[in-house]
Protein backbone atom coordinates (compact mmCIF):
# COMPACT_ATOMS: atom_id res chain seq x y z
CA UNK A 1 0.00 0.00 0.00
CA UNK A 2 3.04 2.32 -0.12
CA UNK A 3 4.34 4.30 -3.07
CA UNK A 4 7.93 3.90 -4.22
CA UNK A 5 9.89 6.52 -6.13
CA UNK A 6 12.28 5.74 -8.97
CA UNK A 7 15.07 8.28 -9.39
CA UNK A 8 17.31 6.71 -12.04
CA UNK A 9 18.75 10.09 -13.06
CA UNK A 10 19.23 11.20 -9.41
CA UNK A 11 17.27 14.44 -9.93
CA UNK A 12 15.28 14.01 -6.72
CA UNK A 13 18.40 12.95 -4.83
CA UNK A 14 20.29 16.01 -6.02
CA UNK A 15 17.46 18.42 -5.24
CA UNK A 16 17.21 17.14 -1.65
CA UNK A 17 20.93 16.47 -1.15
CA UNK A 18 20.19 12.86 -0.31
CA UNK A 19 23.06 10.64 0.89
CA UNK A 20 24.86 8.76 -1.87
CA UNK A 21 27.88 6.54 -2.36
CA UNK A 22 29.95 5.61 -5.39
CA UNK A 23 31.02 2.20 -6.71
CA UNK A 24 32.92 1.64 -9.94
CA UNK A 25 31.95 5.05 -11.30
CA UNK A 26 28.25 4.68 -10.50
CA UNK A 27 26.28 6.64 -7.91
CA UNK A 28 23.81 4.95 -5.59
CA UNK A 29 21.50 6.21 -2.88
CA UNK A 30 22.20 5.12 0.66
CA UNK A 31 19.35 3.48 2.54
CA UNK A 32 16.83 5.89 3.98
CA UNK A 33 13.07 6.13 4.37
CA UNK A 34 10.95 9.20 3.79
CA UNK A 35 7.48 9.52 5.30
CA UNK A 36 5.52 11.77 2.94
CA UNK A 37 2.01 12.99 3.68
CA UNK A 38 0.02 15.28 1.43
CA UNK A 39 3.13 16.02 -0.62
CA UNK A 40 5.29 17.06 2.36
CA UNK A 41 8.22 15.17 3.85
CA UNK A 42 7.12 14.59 7.40
CA UNK A 43 9.98 12.44 8.67
CA UNK A 44 13.32 11.05 7.48
CA UNK A 45 14.85 7.84 8.75
CA UNK A 46 18.60 7.93 8.21
CA UNK A 47 20.81 6.11 8.72
CA UNK A 48 18.97 2.83 8.37
CA UNK A 49 20.80 0.59 10.80
CA UNK A 50 20.47 -2.19 11.47
CA UNK A 51 18.40 -2.77 8.34
CA UNK A 52 16.63 -5.84 9.72
CA UNK A 53 15.08 -3.73 12.52
CA UNK A 54 14.15 -0.78 10.33
CA UNK A 55 10.66 -1.90 9.20
CA UNK A 56 9.54 -2.26 12.83
CA UNK A 57 10.99 1.19 13.61
CA UNK A 58 9.01 2.75 10.76
CA UNK A 59 5.78 0.97 11.73
CA UNK A 60 6.22 2.09 15.34
CA UNK A 61 6.76 5.70 14.23
CA UNK A 62 3.67 5.59 11.97
CA UNK A 63 1.53 4.29 14.81
CA UNK A 64 2.78 7.04 17.13
CA UNK A 65 2.17 9.77 14.50
CA UNK A 66 -1.21 9.04 12.90
Helices and strands as residue ranges (DSSP letters): H 11-16, E 20-23, E 26-29, E 33-37, E 40-45, H 51-64
